[in-house]
């Protein structure tokens, strides 16, 4: 069997052959220095079928028998996730557990299925029946909102009370009643799937014991004044990397939390056109909320933050690599947000307010609301329609660059105590 340090690009470019081929993952060694450049995962393999299908497997020995555990198909599961799964499986084998036997046993005990297992079945069997936009939103909600709270719980043990707490936290604490209703809809669909398709012994859908929320009743237009910005920046500096740099980047660029935390080194490049020259961060369509690729010119202040991350995460795919999971983006900032609420002079601090604050100060500095919308990738503010969508990207790159440079200059003045107090026009 051929051995290869697997990369996403290698897997993506693989073409079918006249026979099935399997590639075993291995470490990448620098031939000149004989030092390790990138780690592989022992036992992880990629199978390329004659039809061109690609599957990840974990190969292992148990009771003196060679076994294979199917992790999933590419690209439904990416290389990083496959490596994480292979590491988890290796830990089980080392603990005397046969993963394949455990999996076979679960097939005959569906009532013991965990929420994480339900989510996997739901994504593989139900999501393909939905429209692309709906499928993407369901997957995002499952991965970002539900799995962190429910992953290890047995599905039949999940109560209405447990779900109500998740929904209340989103609607009331986070001030997002509309998103809470969307999460509720996904949960309801998942529990119906568990009962009707998988056959779990669920007496009633626990989501029925929760209520919907009136969208907009908690609408928020909070913008931080200059003293609050200085206070927050000071608290950002008290965190370890990459948390403090994520907070700073959110304020400097005005982008969304999830899109920012998933910034990749490969997404940053120099762009030159007739009327634009600069460093641009391209948010891929799959990471963008509206599923459209979005270009963010990076100001000098933003580049200073990124350069600070280079010696820390330069060997990772992600600029803001998780301190807990190798080659994965940082995900959870809730505890850090709580620390700021508890210890700063901004007890009502929320991450989304950084985005609104950046937009508001851009408006105060004379930036056209449509350009602010382009900077934020906010369809409403940007007045996006068929005509504007076809404009040359370079013209907007230049205007977005000017907007972010002005905001960066203003922010530097605020932090150095040399700026004047602003009469702020709120952008919601």
VEXVEX-127645 format. One record per atom (N, C-alpha, C): x, y, z. Coordinates in steps of 0.001 Angstrom, whole numbers, plus 500000, padded with zeros to 6 digits. Example, Ala and Ser with C-alpha at 12.3 -4.5 7.8 and 13.67 -1.06 7.14 Angstrom:
2
513190494310507800/512300495500507800/513200496700507800/512850497750507080/513670498940507140/512900500030507870/
This chain:
428
500834498812500000/500000500000500000/500882501257500000/500605502241499110/501422503458499096/501226504283500360/502308504918500817/502249505796501969/502450507229501487/501701508145502114/501713509530501655/501273510437502801/501960511553502974/501446512537503925/500237513199503268/499058512863503759/497824513333503129/497645514831503337/497213515498502284/496838516909502360/495489517066501676/494779518111502019/493469518352501418/493585518525499909/494650519209499462/494826519432498032/495097518124497296/495920517254497902/496214515959497286/494937515144497117/494129515107498176/492887514325498131/491923514896497105/491806516218497081/490897516868496148/491266516572494697/492562516494494408/493019516314493026/493079514861492578/492842513905493477/492914512492493104/491886512138492031/492321511424491016/491440510969489937/491325509442489979/490171508893489583/489990507436489625/490971506709488716/491336505486489142/492240504651488357/491506503383487937/492259502492487302/491626501261486825/491449500237487943/491930500561489136/491717499684490281/491691500516491560/491193499909492618/491106500605493897/492507500840494469/492695502033495053/493995502384495631/493766502911497044/494686502556497966/494605503049499337/495910503750499710/495787504908500322/496952505692500736/496977505789502253/498065505335502853/498235505424504300/498878506762504669/498291507427505633/498824508707506095/500153508492506827/501104509393506631/502369509300507342/502900510706507619/503924510778508486/504536512061508804/505253512623507572/505324513952507501/506075514619506446/507434515038507006/508487514479506421/509852514729506904/510590515631505915/511281516645506439/512113517506505603/513356516712505209/513543516419503917/514678515577503495/516042516214503741/516092517541503796/517369518215503984/517827518177505439/516879518386506337/517234518436507767/516833517176508522/516075516315507831/515570515082508459/514764515385509732/514027516499509681/513174516883510820/511705516805510431/510872516662511426/509441516540511200/508846517892510810/508120517937509658/507468519179509234/505976519152509569/505312518060509298/503884517925509571/503589516499510048/502728516382511024/502388515066511550/501287514400510738/501429513109510545/500346512299510023/499732511520511167/498810510624510874/498178509809511912/498307508338511516/499007507583512341/499207506162512061/497869505446512022/497665504659510978/496440503883510849/495387504532509974/495497505847509761/494520506521508901/494855506236507446/493847505861506683/494065505636505262/492922506222504448/493241506566503224/492254507068502271/492085506041501166/490856505624500919/490577504646499854/489956505377498659/490578505223497495/490062505760496236/489503504597495422/488214504605495178/487589503504494445/487733503706492942/487435502656492185/487493502748490730/486510503784490208/485423503980490943/484408504953490529/484785506388490900/485893506547491642/486331507882492015/485858508337493382/485175507451494126/484733507797495476/485915507710496445/485883508552497472/486985508624498425/486449508407499837/487081507478500568/486628507135501916/487810507097502874/487576507593504078/488579507503505142/488310506254505982/489379505516506315/489294504345507193/490374504447508263/490115503765509361/491150503591510373/491506502112510405/492771501803510167/493247500423510133/493971500105511443/493616498963512053/494220498630513349/494212497111513554/494969496683514562/495001495274514948/494306495121516291/493459494070516378/492780493801517645/492602492285517768/493047491736518898/493007490271519097/493707489555517958/494855490110517553/495695489527516498/494984489453515153/493999490336514951/493289490390513678/493368491815513119/493580491903511820/493596493206511159/492163493655510896/491856494877511281/490481495368511131/490478496757510518/489314497122509953/489115498434509363/487857499063509943/487941500354510264/486778501091510745/486534502232509750/485343502242509161/485019503281508187/484686504585508902/485492505610508644/485284506909509283/484243507728508543/484311507741507223/483333508490506437/483866508815505062/483024509414504252/483384509726502872/483861511171502753/484782511380501840/485271512720501511/484438513267500351/483957514524500363/484304515595501309/483311515776502455/482391514826502659/481458514962503790/482216515092505110/483365514420505173/484254514608506325/485611515022505784/486176516093506340/487450516611505869/488629515883506483/489807516200505991/491025515525506453/491276515769507942/491119517000508401/491376517307509821/490451516507510725/489159516456510345/488198515697511150/488504514208511115/488942513719509953/489286512297509843/490473511962510742/491447512852510790/492602512623511664/492189512635513140/491323513578513497/490837513618514883/490107512329515248/489276511844514318/488529510611514563/489484509421514685/490496509382513833/491473508289513887/492218508295515220/492552509476515718/493226509561517024/492312509036518132/491021509400518060/490060508912519052/489945507383518996/489931506839517788/489830505387517628/491082504692518153/492255505296517902/493504504721518404/493512504683519926/492956505721520539/492888505759522001/491999504628522526/490913504353521812/490035503247522223/490756501903522115/491453501705520999/492170500438520805/493212500259521902/493927501323522212/494947501257523265/494345500987524635/493049501298524781/492363501049526055/491677499685526088/491882498902525030/491306497562524991/489904497500524432/489499498529523693/488157498568523098/488271498391521593/487438497489521046/487406497267519602/486360498209518999/486768499269518294/485803500243517769/484771499633516828/485211498693515980/484273498107515022/483239497249515732/483678496485516725/482724495673517487/481748496559518252/482266497662518762/481422498617519476/480378499222518535/480802499537517310/479894500095516317/478811499087515936/479220497825515739/478239496788515394/477221496588516512/477696496697517733/476803496528518875/475761497637518925/476167498850518582/475248499988518612/474122499829517605/474409499134516498/473381498948515475/472179498189516026/472420497365517013/471333496568517580/470795497173518866/471333498338519249/470841499033520428/470637500520520111/469741500821519145/469565502207518735/469072503102519853/468415502513520861/467908503339521963/469030503955522779/470267503458522630/471407503994523368/472218504973522513/471673505383521414/472417506254520510/472650507623521144/473879508136520995/474198509462521515/473710510523520534/473626511748521019/473189512839520146/474198513038519017/475487512843519310/476513512976518273/476291511957517158/475921510740517527/475650509701516528/474381510019515743/473377510548516448/472155510969515763/472468512063514742/473294513027515147/473651514122514251/474335513595512991/475195512590513157/475905512012512005/474904511348511048/473986510555511610/472959509914510770/472081510956510078/471718511974510821/470849513027510308/471519513756509147/472814514050509299/473544514750508243/473708513881507001/473919512589507201/474164511708506063/472882511296505339/471775511184506083/470558510622505488/469444511639505243/469394512694506058/468302513654505901/468730514947505212/469885515475505565/470298516765505003/470402516758503477/470837515642502841/470892515653501374/469537515862500705/468446515685501443/467106515878500865/466676517333500891/467444518201501541/467088519611501685/467777520468500631/467276521692500471/467921522635499572/469320522983500090/470191523419499191/471579523699499570/471667524702500717/470917525805500615/470996526840501644/470500526329502987/469404525547502955/468862524984504195/469813523959504778/470397523140503913/471339522114504374/472543522741505061/473065523811504483/474226524492505069/473892525092506426/472716525706506541/472332526320507804/472083525267508882/471451524151508526/471226523065509480/472557522525509984/473502522328509058/474799521773509450/475538522731510367/475481524026510061/476145525024510899/475553525036512306/474234524975512394/473577524993513703/473935523739514501/473947522593513846/474291521344514532/475717521400515077/476657521835514256/478068521829514643/478393522902515685/477811524094515524/478200525222516372/477318525421517594/476055525023517511/475115525307518589/474712524080519403/474612522923518746/474030521755519408/475061520736519901/476011520371519045/476984519352519460/477785519753520694/478225520998520818/478968521358522035/478163521190523310/476842521237523220/475986521128524401/475449519718524630/475249518962523530/474504517705523652/475254516472523153/476427516609522602/477101515530521867/477089514186522582/477458514151523858/477638512873524557/476386512375525273/475308513124525204/474073512698525872/473352511635525058/472749510664525735/471922509666525061/470639510349524604/470279510139523361/469148510859522761/467865510688523574/467598509475524008/466357509217524733/466355509808526139/467515510293526601/467585510912527925/467462512433527880/467433512995526692/467376514454526555/465953514942526819/465822515872527736/464509516340528174/464186517727527620/462917518082527711/462485519426527305/463188520487528138/463396520193529412/464059521144530303/465480521439529816/466198520402529382/467573520574528898/467579521428527632/466639521178526725/466577521940525485/466144523373525738/465247523549526688/464751524895527006/465890525789527482/466815525223528254/467953526013528736/468830526481527575/469098525594526613/469896525955525447/469230527081524671/467923526941524456/467186527939523679/467080529269524417/466851529215525723/466788530457526513/468123531190526515/469220530435526620/470545531058526598/470764531815525295/470339531208524188/470517531853522890/469581533051522736/468330532899523120/467341533959522914/467511535120523877/467798534816525145/467799535854526179/469212536326526511/470083535397526891/471450535802527256/472218536358526062/472095535687524900/472811536139523708/472021537162522904/470761537385523284/469946538368522580/469632537986521149/469427536680520875/469188536217519497/467946535328519437/466760535911519623/465536535102519608/465274534441518261/465620535129517175/465401534542515852/466251533283515669/467526533354516083/468390532184515981/467903531071516895/467386531421518076/466852530409518985/465710529649518314/464872530343517572/463773529687516862/464293528761515769/465380529158515111/465965528292514074/466565527033514695/467235527208515822/467804526058516525/466685525110516951/465601525678517435/464448524871517857/463890524059516693/463823524671515510/463309523969514333/464217522804513944/465530523004514013/466475521933513692/466330520787514696/466240521118515970/466071520090517005/464803519280516774/463723519970516469/462457519266516243/462575518296515080/463221518742514007/463416517883512844/464284516678513190/465310516875514007/466211515782514379/465510514730515240/464698515174516193/464004514210517043/462910513467516278/462265514136515339/461303513429514485/462015512375513642/463191512712513134/464001511773512349/464400510581513213/464801510849514451/465228509773515357/464091508786515615/462892509300515739/461748508443516064/461207507706514841/461040508425513733/460360507859512579/461281507105511623/462540507549511522/463461506922510559/464369505902511238/464989506300512347/465905505391513037/465161504409513928/464048504838514470/463259503953515322/463620504008516793/464188505136517244/464464505263518676/463159505312519458/463210504774520655/461995504693521479/461767506007522217/461343507009521449/461038508321522004/459529508451522113/459037508601523334/457597508677523529/457005509915522875/457680511045523019/457213512284522416/458412513175522118/458276514010521109/459350514921520747/459533515941521867/460711515967522535/460902516877523674/460848518353523286/461024518653522002/460961520045521565/459552520620521757/458546519753521767/457172520221521958/456985520865523328/457876520560524261/457789521144525594/458469522494525704/458906523054524562/459530524379524547/458671525334523734/458918526627523880/458137527636523170/459019528404522196/458368529004521193/459093529872520274/459259531251520913/460115532076520304/460411533409520836/459986534464519826/459552535581520327/459166536683519453/460419537322518885/460635537145517601/461829537689516962/461839539201517063/462997539754517474/463160541191517517/462871541811518856/462275541064519804/461939541693521068/463190542029521880/464298541369521551/465549541662522252/466551542363521337/466034543088520332/466906543754519380/467877544685520105/469111544700519657/470169545389520372/470900546330519418/471207547535519894/471935548478519050/473140549054519798/473751548242520638/474844548666521509/476091549005520703/476635550192520945/477895550627520351/478791551125521477/480047550728521477/480954551102522558/481557552481522308/481584553301523366/482217554600523232/483736554443523366/484456555545523252/485911555460523187/486530554932524474/485981555337525616/486510554840526883/486277553340527019/485133552880526558/484834551443526617/485739550665525669/486028551219524511/486930550553523566/488318550388524185/488820551444524820/490135551354525465/490120550335526594/489046550309527351/488940549353528450/488890547917527928/488128547700526868/488026546356526288/489365545910525715/490054546823525000/491352546478524400/492345546055525473/492311546750526589/493178546406527716/492880544995528220/491607544631528275/491233543288528719/491556542231527656/491458542597526376/491860541659525322/493315541235525539/494169542195525895/495597541933526063/495902541022527249/494935540807528113/495151539957529286/494959538472528980/494443538174527782/494226536777527404/495457536214526701/495564534886526730/496607534206525966/496213534175524498/497178533836523639/496884533630522234/496197532280522047/495297532132521061/494951533151520068/493763534029520461/493267533880521697/492027534559522075/492147536073521943/493238536639522456/493327538099522422/493393538619520987/494028537874520088/494116538319518698/492785538168517975/492004537154518328/490672537001517735/489804538197518119/489792538549519402/489014539697519857/489425540966519103/490727541180518985/491209542380518300/490793542388516827/490912541234516167/490568541159514752/489083541412514515/488245540964515446/486807541219515328/486530542717515337/487213543452516201/486998544892516289/487621545623515100/488801545197514667/489502545892513584/488805545701512239/488314544485511968/487734544187510647/486218544248510610/485557544103511773/484099544119511790/483470542867511211/484227541773511107/483679540537510532/483029539680511614/482345538642511178/481619537766512103/482575536843512853/482126536396514027/482977535581514893/483409534282514219/482457533526513688/482772532216513117/483693532359511911/483421533352511059/484250533557509882/485676533958510275/485782534763511307/487100535222511744/487904534096512388/487266533328513249/487977532260513942/488468531183512968/487827531065511810/488214530063510823/489172530608509758/489723531774509973/490670532357509014/491837531398508776/492137531153507513/493240530271507140/494380531099506553/495590530598506714/496738531279506129/496604531352504614/496047530308504012/495897530283502555/494839531264502060/494015531787502976/492983532750502593/493538534171502480/494793534357502878/495406535690502888/496391535790501725/496213536782500874/497090536904499701/497183538364499256/498220538646498487/498374539987497917/497591540072496618/496859541170496452/496052541387495250/496490542688494599/496704542636493288/497073543821492517/496131543944491329/495496545111491190/494670545418490019/495045546827489555/494296547342488591/494607548672488078/494464549749489144/493490549585490036/493264550635491037/493318550127492471/493901548940492664/493990548417494026/495275547617494195/495884547795495347/497037546983495719/497004546808497230/497000545577497687/496976545356499120/496861543893499474/496856543623500768/496694542266501280/495219542034501557/494702540932501041/493265540647501133/493040539297501815/492103539296502725/491637538055503360/490342537666502661/490355536510502004/489171536025501305/488458534985502162/487254535298502578/486439534364503362/485745533432502381/486037532133502411/485433531202501449/483914531156501591/483248530834500515/481787530778500527/481265529811501581/481975528709501793/481488527705502737/481532528196504179/482361529216504466/482450529758505813/481592531007506002/481224531654504892/480458532897504972/478997532610505303/478379533498506070/476988533303506487/476056533230505290/476298534083504280/475416534084503110/475894533150502001/476931532355502326/477471531355501393/478002531983500103/478495533226500204/479144533885499084/480544534317499508/481519534046498657/482889534434498967/482955535933499235/483748536307500234/483798537708500682/485243538130500871/485622539282500279/486999539764500329/487120540934501299/488083540819502204/488299541845503229/489723542385503104/489895543609502604/491240544201502588/491735544383504021/492957544010504273/493491544057505631/494297545339505847/493896546079506861/494598547309507204/495952546973507834/496772548006507994/498077547807508637/497894547256510052/496861547722510733/496612547269512103/496224545788512125/495421545374511141/495031543961511042/496238543092510745/497122543566509871/498312542797509524/499258542662510712/499299543655511584/500131543554512784/499653542400513672/498338542256513778/497775541156514569/498133539817513936/497984539725512620/498255538473511916/499733538097512019/500618539091511897/502045538802512005/502416538280513393/501692538726514417/501935538212515768/501584536733515870/500643536279515035/500219534887515083/501139533963514283/501941534523513375/502750533694512470/503659532723513216/504444533176514206/505316532212514901/504549531241515788/503294531534516060/502494530679516951/501761529602516173/501147529978515043/500311529027514300/500706528909512835/501901529366512486/502320529346511094/502380527965510479/502526526932511301/502567525555510786/501181524938510677/500174525648511126/498795525165511066/498111525711509820/496976525133509454/496174525690508370/495495526979508817/495263527086510134/494452528178510661/495303529229511369/494958530484511134/495662531583511792/495415531524513299/494152531299513672/493793531241515086/493530529784515476/494609529021515530/494501527587515805/494053527337517231/493196526344517395/492737525964518730/493909525514519587/493997525977520840/495076525521521727/494852524091522209/493673523540521932/493343522196522405/493369521139521308/493048521543520063/492971520589518967/493931521000517857/494837520108517526/495838520388516502/495185520625515144/495620521696514481/495155522047513140/493636522196513049/493047522739514091/491616523063514097/491484524521514545/490473525224514056/490310526625514473/489757526718515883/490062527813516554/489475528039517866/487970528223517690/487196527684518615/485753527720518458/485048528460519581/485392528116520816/484583528598521926/485264529733522670/484548530855522736/485042532047523412/484135532465524563/483160531620524887/482163531993525890/482777532314527242/483712531497527697/484305531733529016/485117533021529015/485759533334527872/486528534573527771/485602535784527764/484480535671527068/483490536748527062/482976536980528478/482739535897529204/482242536023530578/483265536729531469/484552536430531273/485592537089532067/485584538594531833/485363538985530584/485311540417530289/484090541045530944/482964540357530870/481745540877531504/481946541056533009/482630540093533614/482792540102535074/483846541104535548/484867541360534725/486022542115535211/486236543476534562/485593543748533431/485808545017532749/484749546034533167/484847547210532572/483846548248532802/482738548188531752/482669547023531062/481625546809530053/480898545518530416/480042545547531452/479403544323531941/478397543703530976/477997544465529944/477052543923528959/477760543534527661/479059543269527737/479860542976526547/479327541772525777/479265541947524446/478932540847523536/479811540972522298/480186539830521737/481079539837520585/480483540574519397/479194540406519153/478580541018517975/478604542539518057/478674543075519278/478732544528519431/480021545115518858/481086544316518779/482336544781518175/482116545075516699/481358544242516049/481033544413514622/480206545691514415/479208545875515260/478365547063515162/479161548329515469/480071548233516440/480902549377516794/481806549780515633/482442548819514996/483290549118513835/482484549799512738/481287549286512471/480438549862511424/480029551288511768/479704551527513024/479252552845513447/480354553902513317/481567553532513725/482666554490513608/483055554717512151/482883553728511293/483103553951509859/482113554982509333/480850554849509759/479830555814509339/480168557205509846/480649557292511082/481017558584511665/482167559225510896/482997558381510256/484134558879509481/483774559114508013/482481559152507709/482034559544506386/481945558446505352/481998557181505776/481904556064504819/480443555848504434/480211555699503156/478868555450502633/478298554155503214/477020554161503667/476425552944504249/476501551728503338/476399551944502010/476482550795501106/477867550155501172/478918550991501272/480272550459501361/480474549756502702/479887550304503762/479957549627505064/479326548249504956/478194548192504243/477547546900504024/478433545933503268/479196546461502291/480128545616501546/481247545121502457/481728545996503336/482778545597504276/482287544490505196/481051544640505691/480492543681506650/479917542444505986/479808542463504648/479115541393503921/477682541269504429/477051542439504596/475681542540505107/474785542931503932/473962542014503483/473196542196502261/472292543419502331/471651543640503491/470726544760503622/471420546095503483/472499546290504251/473234547556504186/473888547753502824/474351546657502229/475057546754500953/474127546981499777/472806546885500013/471818547058498944/472127546127497787/472410544884498098/472823543900497090/471662543552496186/471891543598494918/470916543143493942/471660542644492716/470935542284491688/471557541707490506/472563542660489864/472249543955489898/473130544930489259/474411545119490061/474273545422491363/475465545670492177/476321544431492302/475722543259492252/476486542017492396/477455541813491233/477222542516490105/478051542300488926/479134543367488766/479266544262489757/480318545266489695/481689544611489743/482674545267489162/484040544777489244/484494544735490688/485088543601491116/485460543439492514/486508544449492936/487372544886492004/488459545788492369/487932547136492848/486849547646492242/486316548927492664/485857548859494111/485225547790494485/484783547650495864/485941547345496795/486942546637496315/488124546395497139/488754547721497549/488875548635496621/489479549924496914/488650550689497942/487334550687497767/486462551416498679/486423550758500063/486426549438500070/486461548736501361/487780548982502076/488864549036501293/490172549312501879/490192550693502535/489619551682501861/489568553035502410/488751553073503699/487633552344503699/486778552318504889/487499551701506074/488158550562505856/488842549878506953/490098550624507395/490775551309506469/491947552109506843/491531553299507710/490393553914507365/489916555042508171/489551554579509581/488875553451509659/488497552919510971/489747552535511761/490722551935511098/491957551549511765/492668552774512324/492703553858511531/493339555089511989/492615555667513195/491292555633513141/490501556134514266/490740555290515504/490785553982515334/490991553085516462/492358553324517102/493384553534516278/494713553821516818/494697555099517646/493990556109517167/493882557361517905/493193557163519249/492137556351519226/491409556078520470/492325555406521479/493069554411521017/493916553634521920/495136554427522407/495517555440521666/496668556242522079/496255557515522811/494941557644523071/494401558809523796/494540560117523019/494781560040521702/494948561271520938/493724561631520109/492716560739520100/491534561001519291/490543561900520000/489710562604519220/488645563420519780/487422562565520015/486576562947520957/485330562240521188/484464562337519943/483859561228519557/483095561204518314/481608561362518584/480944562093517693/479486562108517701/479054560923516853/478593559862517503/478416558578516840/477034558448516229/477009558069514937/475765557716514262/475647556212514317/474631555690514938/474537554245515171/474152553501513894/474883552416513645/474585551514512552/474169550189513151/472931549760512982/472453548538513628/472557547368512776/
